[in-house]
């Protein structure tokens, strides 16, 4: 790639990066140079890597990322119940994965407080029993709507 083409490529990447960050705001996003292809790559949550190719526009890049997320989700296993093909939740402190069912079970048993089975970090707040089911439904709806 000549210098002018590379400058154009870098400008396109700079334009697309904020769009990607907005689209995937629930994820930790980093940008790196792929040492093999020499193109920039987007790294989501330290385990999904997608090269930004010169012809990629926002929609192409977004679809490549979603495809990678779906492929990685097939390989995920809950660290609590050992089920595979899960809808993953993770601890905001240690990023340990567990399935939505184990998360909700911990939410119910903790009466609104979820303790990570790995690092013991707690999130949430204590609530009355009558509010727990309503919150469980909100968690499920929010999780499904914001999966990507």
C-alpha positions in Angstrom: 0.0 0.0 0.0 1.5 3.4 -1.0 1.7 6.3 1.4 -1.4 8.1 0.1 -3.5 5.0 0.2 -2.3 4.3 3.8 -3.2 7.9 4.9 -6.6 7.4 3.4 -7.0 4.1 5.2 -6.0 5.6 8.5 -8.5 8.5 8.1 -11.3 5.9 7.4 -10.2 4.0 10.5 -10.3 7.2 12.6 -13.8 7.9 11.4 -15.1 4.4 12.0 -13.6 3.8 15.4 -16.0 6.1 17.3 -18.9 4.5 15.5 -17.8 1.1 16.5 -17.2 2.2 20.1 -20.8 3.6 20.2 -22.3 0.4 18.6 -20.4 -1.9 21.0 -20.4 0.3 24.1 -20.8 -2.7 26.4 -17.5 -4.0 25.4 -13.9 -3.0 26.1 -12.4 -1.9 22.8 -8.8 -1.5 21.9 -7.1 -0.7 18.6 -3.8 -2.4 17.6 -1.7 -3.0 14.5 -1.9 -6.7 13.4 1.8 -7.7 13.0 0.9 -10.3 10.3 -1.4 -8.2 8.0 -0.1 -4.8 9.1 -3.7 -3.5 9.1 -5.3 -2.1 12.2 -7.4 -4.5 14.2 -10.2 -3.9 16.7 -9.9 -6.0 19.8 -13.1 -6.5 21.9 -12.8 -7.7 25.4 -9.3 -9.0 24.8 -10.4 -12.0 22.9 -12.2 -11.0 19.7 -9.9 -9.6 17.0 -11.1 -8.2 13.7 -8.9 -6.6 11.0 -10.0 -3.4 9.5 -9.4 -3.9 5.8 -9.0 -0.9 3.3 -12.4 -1.6 1.7 -14.4 -2.0 4.9 -17.1 0.5 5.7 -18.9 0.7 9.0 -21.6 -1.9 8.2 -19.1 -4.4 6.9 -16.9 -3.9 10.0 -20.0 -4.1 12.4 -21.1 -7.4 10.7 -17.6 -8.9 11.0 -17.5 -8.1 14.7 -21.0 -9.6 15.3 -20.0 -12.7 13.4 -16.9 -13.1 15.6 -18.9 -12.5 18.8 -21.4 -15.2 17.7 -18.6 -17.6 16.9 -16.9 -17.0 20.2 -20.2 -17.4 22.1 -20.5 -20.9 20.8 -17.3 -21.8 22.6 -18.2 -20.2 25.9 -18.7 -22.3 29.0 -20.2 -21.1 32.3 -17.6 -21.3 35.1 -20.4 -22.0 37.6 -22.5 -24.8 36.0 -20.2 -25.9 33.2 -23.0 -25.5 30.6 -21.9 -24.6 27.1 -23.5 -22.4 24.4 -24.4 -19.8 27.0 -25.7 -16.2 27.1 -22.6 -14.9 29.0 -22.5 -12.5 31.9 -19.2 -11.5 33.4 -17.8 -10.0 36.5 -16.9 -6.3 36.0 -13.7 -6.8 38.2 -12.2 -10.2 37.1 -14.2 -10.9 33.9 -15.0 -14.4 35.0 -17.9 -15.7 32.8 -21.1 -17.3 33.9 -24.4 -17.9 32.2 -27.4 -15.7 32.6 -29.2 -18.5 34.5 -26.5 -18.7 37.1 -26.4 -14.9 37.3 -30.1 -14.7 37.9 -29.9 -17.5 40.5 -27.2 -15.5 42.4 -29.3 -12.3 42.0 -32.3 -14.1 43.6 -30.4 -15.8 46.4 -28.5 -12.5 47.2 -31.8 -10.6 47.1 -30.5 -8.2 44.5 -26.8 -8.6 45.2 -24.7 -10.7 42.9 -21.3 -12.0 44.2 -18.7 -13.2 41.7 -17.9 -16.9 42.3 -14.3 -16.2 41.5 -13.2 -13.0 43.1 -16.1 -12.4 45.4 -16.7 -8.9 44.0 -20.3 -7.8 44.7 -22.7 -5.8 42.5 -26.2 -4.7 43.0 -28.2 -3.7 46.1 -30.4 -5.4 48.6 -34.1 -5.3 47.6 -37.4 -6.5 48.9 -38.6 -9.9 47.8 -41.5 -8.6 45.8 -39.2 -6.5 43.6 -36.9 -9.3 42.7 -39.0 -11.0 39.9 -39.7 -7.6 38.3 -35.9 -6.9 38.2 -35.2 -10.4 36.9 -37.5 -9.7 33.9 -35.8 -6.4 33.4 -32.4 -8.0 33.5 -33.4 -10.6 30.9 -35.0 -8.0 28.6 -32.1 -5.7 28.9 -29.6 -8.5 28.3 -31.3 -9.7 25.2 -31.8 -6.2 23.8 -28.1 -5.2 24.4 -26.4 -8.5 23.5 -24.3 -6.6 20.9 
